[in-house]
Amino acid sequence: MKSTSGSWSISTIALHNPDRFTVISGQIEVARIEPRRFDDEENKANARLIAAAPELLAAAEMVVAHFNGMKRGALSPSLTRAVDASNAAIQKAKGTP
């Protein structure tokens, strides 16, 4: 999967729109949160979620790698659902079926 490498962070520096949040990696703009509404907390929450995406993906991949080698019956039903949900999220992030 090709995505912008490095740590992602939030920048609120915007020359024309100080309400905009930009997710950056170094000097590269990864995503921009435009204020569709005047709900600053929602815009900040969206920016934080996007900025955390690389770490969330890496954490999900570690969890799945750990539990995928186990037999399905060896995992509790709730852990099985968590591993399945993690697999689904990984596939969604990577654009794979």
N, C-alpha and C positions, 0 to 999 in steps of 0.2 A: 504494500500500500504506500502510495506517495502522498505525503502531506508535509506541511511546513514543519521542519524539525526545530528542536529547541524548546525552551520553556515559553509558554504563552502567558501574557499578563494584560492587564487592562490599563488603557491610557484614556484620560479625560481631556487631553489637549486637543482642542478643535478650534481652528481660527474663526470659522463662520458659524459654528453651532456648539456652544459650550455644554449643551445637554446631551451631546452624542458621546457614546462610549465606543472606543476602538480596542479590539483585541489585537495585540501585536506580538511578534516574535523577533526580538532584536529591532531592526529597522523595518521589518516587513509587516504590513497590515494583513492580518488574517481574516478579520471580520469587523463589521461596523454595525453597531446597534443604533438605529435612528429612532428618535423619540416619536413613535406613532401616537402615543398618548402622553399625557402629562403625569404619568405614574413613574416617577424617578426610581422608586424602589424596585419596581418590576424590571425596568431597563437595566439597573445595576445587577439584579439577580440573573437576568439573561446573559449579561456580559461575563459574570463570574462562572456560570455554567459552561459557556463556550471556552473560556480561558482554561478551565479544568479538564476539558475534553481529552487532551493527550494523556494526562495522568490517570484519568478514569479508564480509558481504553487499556493502558498498560496494566493497571490493577486487575481489570476484568480478565485480561489474557493470562495473567499469573494465576488467578484463581482457577480458571478453566484448565490450564495446563496441569495444575496440581490434582484436580479431581477427575479429569477425563480418563486417566488410566485406571480408575477404580471401577469395579463392577457396579452396575446400576442398583442392584439390590443392597449393596453395602452402604449406600447413602440414605439418609433419612428423606422422607418425602419433601420436607421444606428445603433441604440442601439440594436435592435433585431439581426442584423448581428454580432455586437461585442459580445453579449452574446452567440450566436451560435458558433462563432469562439473560444471563451473562453472554452465553453463546449467541443468542438472538441480537443483543446489543452490539456485539463485536461484528457480526455479519452486516448489520445495518450501517455501522461506522465504515466498514470496508467496502460496502456496496456489493456484497456477495449474497447469493441466495441461501 
